[in-house]
Amino acid sequence: MPDLSLFAPTTLGPLALRNRIVMSPMTRSRALEASTPNDLMAEYYGQRAGAGLIITEGTSPAPNGTGYARIPGIWSAPQVEGWKKVTQAVHAKGGRIFVQLMHTGRVAHPLNLPAGAEVVAPSAVALEGTMYTDAQGMQPHPVPRAMSESDVRQVIDEYVLASRNAIAAGFDGVELHGANGYLIEQFLSPHTNHRTDAWGGSVEKRLGFVLEVAKSVAAAIGGARVGIRLSPYGANAGMKPYPEIDETYTALVPRLAATGLQYVHVVDHSAMGAPQVPEPLKGALRQAWPRTFILAGGFDRASAEAALNQGRCDLVAFGRPFLANSDLVTRLERGLPLNAPDFATFYTPGPKGYTDYPVAT
Ligand SMILES: Cc1cc2nc3c(=O)[nH]c(=O)nc-3n(C[C@H](O)[C@H](O)[C@H](O)COP(=O)(O)O)c2cc1C
């Protein structure tokens, strides 16, 4: 019998992990220059190398995908050099790190994008409300330009290039961000995908974009180095329920398995006010997935151990607890109290609320 303890070593495909604790991907908006990772970011990730696996903040595969202020990219040579500092800092401490590839699609504002980039999405459906920009504060979301068929092909190629760049930068793998209302989920949802071409119009066609990205990235760097994050019933960035949600995800997951991806990472944001992901759906996705299955959202040590022992997942991801406790693994193991996260500094530049949380151990 494998040791199902949170703290037991395990494997993720070809990779040895020192424990079953994953650091959830978290946008921290500290890439001040040209979406390029820097020494401060290397320090932050190096501090958290005690995780079995770190998944970085959402990182754009292309200029059009950098919808938020100061998020990093991985399309340019300087960005690859910047990420090398991060991967080296983590590897030097024996950690493992995947980069999360996040194209924001319509969740963007031109003021947050580099010169020449534009807000694109499957269809010209604007996200309601406003978003923060460094230049002019809160601004309404623009109506995105609907991607042409050649734009769709180009973005798939951008994911492939970004994945190759990730390997060149020393990452152990990539996570495709298929969750939380960004570009991939914008293709999955009928609220944001009104296309009538090959990429929309039925559940099957709405699955086409994510499957093509998964297949192409797996072909480029090997499926064992690729995972995907999904958020059925998620409510982030204007996502709304639709009648075919269960059908969409139960059709998607076996098809993703056939592309050879290593893991599926399901996030339930009910601890942050989203609807709960129904347990039967989580269970069905778990059953349909032949390899590593990760759960995230609202876990503490006891609930994580229960999920592992009940066979509901193989690894457990922690977000806010890891943000506020770089030594989270040791604190959980020894039952030490946790620092509370400081919401005011989640996305602000500089070390405050980033690399200066007190360490207990
Ligand atoms: C500051 C912050 C930034 C986040 N950024 C991302 C992101 O870039 N990509 C992503 O998939 N999830 C993101 N999330 C969601 C987390 O990965 C995680 O799913 C969520 O915080 C729930 O887990 P927790 O209860 O352990 O914090 C973010 C969450 C926080 C608090």
Ligand as a Chemical Component Dictionary entry (heavy atoms), coordinates in Angstrom:
data_LIG
# 
_chem_comp.id                   LIG 
_chem_comp.type                 NON-POLYMER 
_chem_comp.pdbx_formal_charge   0 
_chem_comp.three_letter_code    LIG 
# 
loop_
_chem_comp_atom.comp_id 
_chem_comp_atom.atom_id 
_chem_comp_atom.alt_atom_id 
_chem_comp_atom.type_symbol 
_chem_comp_atom.charge 
_chem_comp_atom.model_Cartn_x 
_chem_comp_atom.model_Cartn_y 
_chem_comp_atom.model_Cartn_z 
_chem_comp_atom.pdbx_ordinal 
LIG C1  C1  C 0 -4.004 36.190 -4.738  1  
LIG C2  C2  C 0 -4.560 35.027 -5.501  2  
LIG C3  C3  C 0 -4.231 34.877 -6.838  3  
LIG C4  C4  C 0 -4.712 33.784 -7.572  4  
LIG N1  N1  N 0 -4.301 33.615 -8.873  5  
LIG C5  C5  C 0 -4.604 32.458 -9.536  6  
LIG C6  C6  C 0 -3.999 32.165 -10.790 7  
LIG O1  O1  O 0 -3.162 32.922 -11.346 8  
LIG N2  N2  N 0 -4.339 30.996 -11.389 9  
LIG C7  C7  C 0 -5.241 30.115 -10.825 10 
LIG O2  O2  O 0 -5.528 29.064 -11.409 11 
LIG N3  N3  N 0 -5.805 30.371 -9.624  12 
LIG C8  C8  C 0 -5.486 31.495 -8.961  13 
LIG N4  N4  N 0 -5.995 31.698 -7.693  14 
LIG C9  C9  C 0 -6.815 30.663 -7.051  15 
LIG C10 C10 C 0 -5.943 29.734 -6.188  16 
LIG O3  O3  O 0 -5.060 28.972 -6.988  17 
LIG C11 C11 C 0 -6.784 28.750 -5.337  18 
LIG O4  O4  O 0 -7.519 27.907 -6.199  19 
LIG C12 C12 C 0 -7.725 29.488 -4.396  20 
LIG O5  O5  O 0 -7.015 30.451 -3.641  21 
LIG C13 C13 C 0 -8.444 28.523 -3.451  22 
LIG O6  O6  O 0 -7.510 27.781 -2.707  23 
LIG P1  P1  P 0 -7.209 28.173 -1.150  24 
LIG O7  O7  O 0 -8.547 28.077 -0.443  25 
LIG O8  O8  O 0 -6.249 27.104 -0.718  26 
LIG O9  O9  O 0 -6.646 29.547 -1.141  27 
LIG C14 C14 C 0 -5.561 32.818 -6.956  28 
LIG C15 C15 C 0 -5.919 32.997 -5.610  29 
LIG C16 C16 C 0 -5.412 34.061 -4.878  30 
LIG C17 C17 C 0 -5.776 34.181 -3.425  31 
# 
loop_
_chem_comp_bond.comp_id 
_chem_comp_bond.atom_id_1 
_chem_comp_bond.atom_id_2 
_chem_comp_bond.value_order 
_chem_comp_bond.pdbx_ordinal 
LIG C1  C2  SING 1  
LIG C2  C3  SING 2  
LIG C2  C16 DOUB 3  
LIG C3  C4  DOUB 4  
LIG C4  N1  SING 5  
LIG C4  C14 SING 6  
LIG N1  C5  DOUB 7  
LIG C5  C6  SING 8  
LIG C5  C8  SING 9  
LIG C6  O1  DOUB 10 
LIG C6  N2  SING 11 
LIG N2  C7  SING 12 
LIG C7  O2  DOUB 13 
LIG C7  N3  SING 14 
LIG N3  C8  DOUB 15 
LIG C8  N4  SING 16 
LIG N4  C9  SING 17 
LIG N4  C14 SING 18 
LIG C9  C10 SING 19 
LIG C10 O3  SING 20 
LIG C10 C11 SING 21 
LIG C11 O4  SING 22 
LIG C11 C12 SING 23 
LIG C12 O5  SING 24 
LIG C12 C13 SING 25 
LIG C13 O6  SING 26 
LIG O6  P1  SING 27 
LIG P1  O7  DOUB 28 
LIG P1  O8  SING 29 
LIG P1  O9  SING 30 
LIG C14 C15 DOUB 31 
LIG C15 C16 SING 32 
LIG C16 C17 SING 33 
# 
